[in-house]
Structures are given as structure tokens and as C-alpha cells.
Amino acid sequence: MRSRQNLWGYTFLAPQLIGLIAFSLIPVIFTLVLSFMKWDGFGAKEFVGLANYIDQFTEPDFWKALVNTVYYTVLVIPFSIGISLAVAIALNKIKGKNIYRLFYFMPVVTSSVSIGVIWMWILNGDFGILNQVLANIGIDGPMWLTDTKWVMPSIALLSIWWGLGYNMVIFLAGLQGISKSYYEAAEIDGASSWQKFLHITLPLLSPTTFFITIMAIISSFQVFDQAYVMTSGGPAKSSYTFVYHIYEAAFVDFKMGISSASAMILFVIILMFTLFQFKMSKRWVHYEDQ
């Protein structure tokens, strides 16, 4: 009977395992092998050792893409987490939260191309609705997508709005998992709303915050759609992101080996950030049963 149960278990797991192996594990291994090759995607492969990695570390566009991506991440992470938490706390205290949750989550499941096109109209420096609103209150809005100083903050603004619903839903689930008895005990002791938030909500919500932070960092380092649709990496490569650099090396210059080397470098960077977060989480992540 146990063997039969195990067989059924493996049967139900098989589609996911096959998909994981076929579409994740094998491509990663192939990318790693290809990063040591010189290949244009059509002819024979030539083993070049670490030449592709050396080429990237001496390539100005590589460092430009890395700096832009880090800048974008720094812009997005704190505002995305802070605004999502504020919205989740507000929705947690009102009736009809499921309706609001649906409205906030709708952009998450919307096509990235559609989102990009709409925001191109909103952020248009000549006739965009955002500059029209600013003009009504006496502010001369910048050329959001054609000014090298404003293009990355503009993309970050879009990403914060786009990811708000996902982070908010996760935070809302975390808030609903906190027992009301903690707040009742704090009220008996005369704690203010700010004290309850600081000493109850934030500590007990730290596992949720940790998860969202990890996912947000991974997502930020993989930003591509927004820059590709809205700016094509411009102006003057001010929105030239790391994944855009990988795409351009592979499908514009047809340097598959160099593109694969860049992808593996990105993998290592994300892995290092993730491991660092796990290491630091021991200092600030608190679980209710501890």
C-alpha cells in the first residue's frame, strides 16, 4: 500500500518535476556551458575558457548596465515595500477588502507591454497626463522618458505601481495572520497605535517582509520589459539594464557565449544578495512561536 501511495505521489509530482528539469535546470546548465564558448547561434561552438567573462568585466556597457540596475533597485525596493505595507494596513481595517484587493491586483496580471504603452502616454513630456496635472498646479514637469536624469526614476515609478498589488496581497495575508490578542493586551497596557505598529505589527510581520524583500530584489535585478518597451535602453543608455544587456548581446549582436556569461554573472549577483539577506535575517526576522 505504501509503494502504491508513493507511486501516486510521484505521478502527481511528475508534471512539475519534468517542467522544472526541462525549462529551468537544463537551460541553466546549458547556459553555464555556453558561457565558456564562442557561438553566434548558428555555426559551430568554439571553447574559449574564461574569455567571455574577462570580456564582460572589461566592457563599459556591462558596468553601465550593472550601475543602472543597482540604481533602479535602490529606487524601487524601499518605496515598493513601504507603500505596499501602508496600503495593506489601510485595507486590513475596512470593509469590502476583497473588492479593493481585486482592484489593486489587476495590474499584476496585465500584460507588461500594455502597461508600458499606457505609461508611455502618461509620462510623455509634451502631452502626457502627468505633466498636464503638474501644470495645473504651477509645476513644469520634466521630459520623463527622454531626460537622462528622470528616465530611471520614471521606470521605477511604473514598477512600484505595477508591483503594488502583489506585495499588498502578501502583506495583507501576513497581517491577517497576526493574532488580535497581542493588540488587545497592548491596549490594556495603554499602548498607542504607533507603539502597537512598531512593537507588534512590524516584528510579527518580519517573515512576510523578508519574503517580499527577497522577491523584490530578484525581480528588480531582472527588470527588462519596462526599459525595452518604453525607452529601448535610452536615452544615452540611461535605462540600459542588466537583462537588456544580456538580450542585446544574444539577439542583436548574436554573441551567445558573452550573453550566457553575463547571465551567469547576474545569477551569481542575485545569489549573493539572497544569501546575504538570509544571513542578516537572523537579526531582524522574528517568528511568532519564538
Steps between C-alpha positions, in 0.01 A plus 500: 500500500785736586667433163171569326461830688856599412431418136194726498702772669773486236233492230350827620846653544621389157356790293659759725830313523517449124421868440761606757768281345411582138444874531724599794776254588606400147501863368711610798753223438503578127554871574790417732666284235431756228662776707836337428431486126512736204182450299283714275195276539541326163853373432733277695582574862857588598630454854659824626526436873458809715533741206129589505513587870816706457338678206201596713702631792689726260190606305368854583143404407512218755580740783252756369226237509600385849505855641162580343348181639632565852370858480160372391497244784584767758214714371241223487556283809438745791207681337341179374512335842400812693202594281379139476512464879311828550227396255473154658460648848232739370307222323527271802279736699219566251202305375497357151874434503459222243364747243789741556747213492365402157537852363853540633605159365367553146818673367709201613327269251496759221740466207829681556486639145154648561618652827805646329300657217251658740778645716679633193189712441475601867868601517521668161676832556296689240140385546513242781232512765753520783656820369156643434405440863827657616443800272160560663674552835778717354773237460688460174539125465818352352539287189462181699611244241749707299692665784796295623435614858134405507471189283601246765283658775214493248545128439531445874171688553327269253647191669392614846144549378505174303623287792288672764215250477719191537691630802182635654325162480797327666516764775124476551526125547776554754297759690199270519724232647590712804287410800278781629586400857834681469327827417242451775773446756684808376184711525452389859855620571417836339705464183438753223432407137858583407637288785284206395621534143864532605511225763236253376421542132853549366668219699227244428485611138876465454483150338262644239721806452800272459327298228385811314848654523662191351248480215520875436880496473491205260232669291683835496824349374303330224324814378469499121146547364461859615831618356452306176148627429527857627854616425695224319776555755532873428551784504879461487457159665366660818244218528731230365440220752690179561243272337478742207876461465459119496224528240699735278810279510299191405236620254649819355873423488451118488774445759340211684807417705540854630127521568516174695798624700305815591203287602719288728650812655148627568415163654797527736414860594140408585618192690743710706233756586258221595753322721590832663133564574463155655808564712374839620145371554612333824532848650164648405257224400287383793258210498192487718589169662843617615 
